[in-house]
Amino acid sequence: MTQPLRHDAQTIARPLWLLAELTYACPLQCPYCSNPTEMAQIGAEMTTDDWFKVLREARELGAAQLGLSGGEPLVRRDLEAIVAEGARLGYYSNLITSGIGMDEARVNALAEAGLDHIQISFQASNAERNNFLAGSNTFEQKKAMARAIKAAGYPMVLNIVLHRHNIDDIDDIIAMAESLDADYVELANTQYYGWAWHNRAQLLPTREQLNHAESVTTRYRDNGGRMKLYFVVPDYYQDRPKACMSGWGDLFLNVAPDGLALPCHAARQLPGIEFPDVREHDIAWIWNESPAFNHFRGFDWMAEPCRSCVEKHDDFGGCRCQAFMLTGDMYATDPVCAKSPSHHLITDVVAEANAPTSARAEAQPIVFRNPKNSKRLHAT
Ligand code: FES
């Protein structure tokens, strides 16, 4: 079957990428986590059978890739069963994990269940910084699990989220990845959603830090380095927005732990959109018919300057969640865009991050991601 034109309101594409956020529970407390800060208030997790229904219906609609994430998906004791069901249905499955809650037996059990791919995250390249950012002594366990994943025959895929507090260690991070025999390394600068939004003043690197990290990465590649490095620049240092999720409701279907179907991981914060529950509706209706998934399809919703912009076919106006967080208007042009009348909301924050001392960063300590802080943030 021919894939319909992308992001055309008349011809809706298929949800090729299903991201199953199995839980918001996590033993780590990373302050850049993109999970919602109100996670402690979010309802009970779905059952194994609920997830089987989601997998089955999404697959019938054409979903091919299954991401298993969280929180920490290893917290779910039924993870192996969900992986096995995904394999039975013909998904290519990818576990996105911190490695905490894993041991060699569990790696082997997941492989036997049919898991195709594992990505393991590190917070930093040394124990002190890793454990500080994770809020627990997990560095050695992570290294052991990275080795166990490789020993089980998986490609070694590392993810390190970069920010002000670890980006200067880029040489050491690459060396650590080499020592773990990594094949692919995602050097993903923090994007500012969820907990990272709350800690933005603490986490945004300076331009000098960013340039240094990018030049070290480029040098590694130019010298014929064995590993494949992916370097993701933070939106805040761009002047054009990303085509978030490849367009709203175009490719990506996120199902949250409480059963909400979302076009992206951050959408539940958008006001006035009722996101459907996968236990009350089937995935075909959610994807094709629901008002939520049709809300930002096509171009009719756009205001200027996006509406008449020749680049709207490339970026679809940028990220709806970022536009809402920065301007309070989810229909606004993403302020990352230099054509946005609100672009100063980005450049002001960047200027502050590059000032000799950042008053905001000093005034507000890092808020770590945990249920206590979630309740505290939302008590007022
Ligand atoms: Fe929601 Fe970009 S994260 S549209």
Residues whose N, C-alpha, C, O or C-beta is under 5 A from the ligand:
A	BS01	FES	C244 C264 A266 A267 C319 R320 C321
